[in-house]
């Protein structure tokens, strides 16, 4: 247990390091990748868009990014089948969190998403 840590999402020292958090505990991020608002050094970012205001009868998609992070916790350090490869050994991935949307003004939502995405792409994120 000496080299194991918990809360890899905030305690990771490297963007390519393996997580050792138990599935049932720790800060949730996409596949336990480091949470960061800095894209420097990242090959790929994961960014959630919690939006469901365009749905007339069945809201809930706003919880999608959170649910994906929760479901992905089980895959954080498993060899990915059928390839038996560590996806994060050479690919630096961060979880950038979610897009902040103004739920009081849905007409601004598309422009907000486009502006934030353009910023991330300009910073070199894929």
Residue pairs with C-beta under 8 A, 6 or more apart in sequence:
3 20
4 20
5 11
5 20
5 21
6 20
6 21
6 22
6 25
6 26
7 21
7 26
7 27
8 17
8 19
8 20
8 21
8 26
8 27
8 29
8 32
8 33
8 34
8 76
9 26
9 27
9 28
9 29
9 32
9 33
9 34
9 35
9 95
10 27
10 34
10 35
12 19
12 33
12 34
15 33
15 34
15 41
15 42
15 92
15 93
15 94
16 88
16 89
16 90
16 91
16 92
17 88
18 76
18 77
18 86
18 88
18 89
19 31
19 32
19 33
19 76
19 77
20 77
21 27
21 32
21 73
21 76
23 73
23 74
23 76
26 32
26 73
27 35
28 66
28 69
28 70
28 73
29 35
29 46
29 69
29 95
30 46
30 68
30 69
30 72
30 93
30 95
31 72
31 73
31 75
31 76
31 87
31 88
31 93
32 72
32 73
32 76
32 77
33 46
33 88
33 93
33 94
33 95
34 94
34 95
35 94
35 95
35 96
35 97
36 42
36 94
36 95
36 96
37 96
37 97
39 45
39 94
39 96
39 120
39 123
39 124
39 125
40 123
41 92
42 92
42 93
42 94
42 124
42 125
43 91
43 92
43 93
43 126
44 91
44 92
44 93
44 94
44 125
44 126
45 93
45 94
45 95
45 96
45 120
45 125
45 126
46 93
46 94
46 95
46 96
47 96
47 97
47 98
47 99
47 116
47 117
47 120
47 125
48 64
48 65
48 66
48 68
48 69
48 97
48 98
48 99
49 65
49 98
49 99
49 101
49 113
50 61
50 62
50 63
50 64
50 65
50 66
50 98
50 99
50 101
51 61
51 62
51 99
51 101
51 109
51 113
52 59
52 60
52 61
52 62
53 59
53 103
53 106
53 109
54 106
55 61
65 98
69 95
77 86
79 85
79 86
80 86
80 87
87 93
96 120
96 125
99 112
99 113
99 116
100 112
101 109
101 112
101 113
102 108
102 109
102 112
